[in-house]
C-alpha cells in the first residue's frame, strides 16, 4: 500500500531494501528439468523462493528500523535471473515515521 489507513506519514526516511542472490544446486536443476517434462509445481524451487522472500523482507525491515522507521510503504518484490544460474530477489519500499490520526 502507499498509505496506512488510520495513520499519517510524518516523515519520509528514504528507500530501504533487502537483497539476496541464490544459486540453484545441480540436483535441483536436474529435478526441475525432469519435472518440466511432465508438468506441475517445482516444489523445491517454490520452497527456495518463499525462504528468499522471507529473508529479504527481514533485511528490509532491519534497514528501516536502523533508520528509525516505524513502517514501510509502497513495498515491492523484484526477482531477476543473473547469468542463468543465479536468481536475485529484492524487497524494497520507503521507510517512514507515522502517527495515528
C-alpha positions as CSV (number, residue, x, y, z in Angstrom):
1,X,0.0,0.0,0.0
2,X,1.0,3.6,-0.5
3,X,-0.6,4.6,2.8
4,X,-1.6,3.1,6.1
5,X,-5.3,3.5,6.9
6,X,-5.7,5.4,10.2
7,X,-2.2,6.8,10.2
8,X,-0.5,9.8,8.7
9,X,3.1,9.8,7.4
10,X,5.0,12.4,9.4
11,X,8.5,11.8,8.0
12,X,9.9,10.0,5.0
13,X,13.2,8.4,5.8
14,X,14.0,7.1,2.3
15,X,14.3,3.9,0.4
16,X,15.1,0.6,2.2
17,X,15.8,-2.8,0.7
18,X,16.8,-6.3,1.4
19,X,18.6,-8.3,-1.2
20,X,19.8,-11.9,-1.7
21,X,21.3,-13.8,-4.6
22,X,20.7,-17.5,-4.7
23,X,22.1,-20.2,-6.9
24,X,20.4,-23.5,-7.7
25,X,22.3,-26.7,-6.9
26,X,22.9,-29.3,-9.5
27,X,20.3,-31.7,-8.0
28,X,17.7,-29.0,-8.0
29,X,18.4,-28.2,-11.7
30,X,18.2,-31.9,-12.7
31,X,15.0,-32.4,-10.8
32,X,13.4,-29.3,-12.2
33,X,14.4,-30.4,-15.7
34,X,12.7,-33.8,-15.3
35,X,9.6,-32.1,-13.7
36,X,9.3,-29.7,-16.6
37,X,8.9,-32.7,-18.9
38,X,5.7,-33.8,-17.2
39,X,4.5,-30.5,-15.8
40,X,3.5,-29.5,-12.3
41,X,4.8,-27.4,-9.5
42,X,8.6,-27.3,-8.8
43,X,8.2,-27.7,-5.0
44,X,11.9,-27.3,-4.3
45,X,12.1,-24.1,-6.3
46,X,8.9,-22.8,-4.7
47,X,10.3,-23.5,-1.2
48,X,13.5,-21.7,-2.0
49,X,11.7,-18.7,-3.3
50,X,9.5,-18.5,-0.3
51,X,12.5,-18.7,2.0
52,X,14.3,-16.0,-0.1
53,X,11.3,-13.6,0.1
54,X,11.1,-14.0,3.9
55,X,14.9,-13.4,4.1
56,X,14.8,-10.2,2.0
57,X,11.8,-8.9,3.8
58,X,13.5,-9.3,7.2
59,X,16.6,-7.5,5.8
60,X,14.4,-4.6,4.5
61,X,12.7,-4.3,7.9
62,X,16.1,-4.3,9.7
63,X,17.3,-1.4,7.5
64,X,14.1,0.5,8.1
65,X,14.4,0.1,11.9
66,X,18.1,1.1,11.7
67,X,16.9,4.4,10.1
68,X,14.3,4.9,12.8
69,X,11.4,3.8,10.6
70,X,8.1,2.8,12.1
71,X,6.6,1.5,8.8
72,X,7.4,0.7,5.2
73,X,5.1,1.9,2.5
74,X,5.0,1.1,-1.3
75,X,6.7,-2.2,-0.7
76,X,7.6,-4.4,-3.7
77,X,9.4,-7.5,-4.6
78,X,11.7,-7.8,-7.7
79,X,13.2,-11.0,-9.0
80,X,15.7,-11.4,-11.8
81,X,17.9,-14.0,-13.3
82,X,21.6,-13.4,-13.3
83,X,23.9,-15.4,-15.6
84,X,21.3,-18.2,-16.0
85,X,22.5,-19.8,-12.7
86,X,21.6,-17.2,-10.1
87,X,18.4,-15.5,-9.0
88,X,18.4,-12.1,-7.4
89,X,15.5,-11.4,-5.0
90,X,14.9,-7.9,-3.7
91,X,12.3,-6.4,-1.4
92,X,12.2,-2.6,-1.4
93,X,10.0,0.2,-0.1
94,X,10.0,3.5,1.6
95,X,10.7,3.8,5.4
96,X,8.5,6.3,7.2
97,X,7.5,7.5,10.6
98,X,3.8,7.7,11.2
99,X,1.3,8.9,13.8
100,X,-2.3,7.7,14.4
101,X,-5.0,10.1,13.3
